[in-house]
Amino acid sequence: EVSGGVVGNTRPQFDLFGDTVNTASRMESSGAPMQIQITGAFAQQLSCTGAFVVQPRGEIQVKGKGRMQTFWLTGYSGNPLPGANFDPMSKASPLLEGFPTEVTLTPIVVAPVSQK
């Protein structure tokens, strides 16, 4: 689940919040240079396509999440993606099976802090 909203009064910016965003950030920060670290759930989804190569990294301690099984995304297998002539963002995309295809953004209103 992801929420988004505009944050800031002086220089407003759009930002995303939620467990998915935090997990992605942890995968990046606990990874290694020039490597793509992914969660076990995402590795499982990729393995269903047969188009990507993943290698187990092992279980690591992830801040705020506990111990997680993670993998390295190491390459493309050379096998064509299922339904290679599809729009990857289409609701019919085999890559999106098992994932929500609609995102609901919840606006967050931030009240200005009074300056004394």
N, C-alpha and C positions, 0 to 999 in steps of 0.2 A: 504494500500500500504506500502510495506516495501522495504528499500534499504539496502544493505550491502556492506562492504568493509573492506580493511585492513587499520588500522590506526596506526601510530607511526613509528618512525625511529629506536629508540634505542631498543625497545621491541615491534615489530609489533604484533597487535592483530586483529582478525576479529571482527567486531561489526555490529549490526543491528540498523537501524534508521527508523523513520517514525511514523505516528499517531498511528498505531496499537501497536507498542512497547511502546510509551508514555502512551497510555490508560492502557495497562497491568501493567506498572510501577505504575500508579496512583491507580489502583485497589489494588495493593499490599500495597502501602504506606498508603492508607487511610482506610485499612481494620482493622481487630481486630485479636489478637493472636489466633492461632489455628482455624481460620475461612477462608473460601474461598469466596472472594467477586467477583461477576461477573457483567458484564454490562447487561442492559435490553435486548439488542440484542442477547447476548449469552444465557441468561435465556430462551428467546423465542425459540431459536434453540434446547436447551436441552428439553424443555417441549414437543416439537414435538415427541421426542423419547419415552416418557412415562417411561423412565428408571431412571430418576434422580429426586430428591426432591429439590426444590428451595423455599426459603422463602423471601418475600420482605423485604429489609432493609429500603427502603424509598429513598427519593431524597436527595442527598448530593452535596455539592459544591466540584468540582474537579478542582484543579489548571490547568489552561490552557484549560479547557473544559467547564467550567460553571457548571450548575446544571445537574446532571445525576441521572436517576432512577437506583438503583443498587439492587442486590439480594445476598443472601447467598446461596451457594451450600451446602446443609446440608446432603446429602447422596444419596444412591442408593435405588431405590424403590423396588428392588427385581424382577421387570419385566425384562425379557430378552430384550436385545437390538434388534431392528428390524434387521433381517438378521444376526443373531448372528454368522453365519459361514462365515462372510466376512472379508476381509483384511481392517482394519480401515483406511489405507492410500490409498486404491484403489480409483480411480476416481468414481467408482460406489457406494461408501460408502454412506448409507443414512445419516450418521452423517455429511457429507460434503455438503449436499444439500443446495444451496443458498450461499455457500462460494466459492471463487475462488479455483480451484484445481491446478492451475499452478502458480508458483511464478517466477517472473523475478527479478533477482538481478541486480542492477545498480552499476557497479564498481565506486568507488570514488577514485580519485588520489589526494593524499595530497603531495604537494611540500615541500621538506625540508626547514626549516627556516635557513637562513645563520647565522652563528655564527661569531660575530665581536669581 
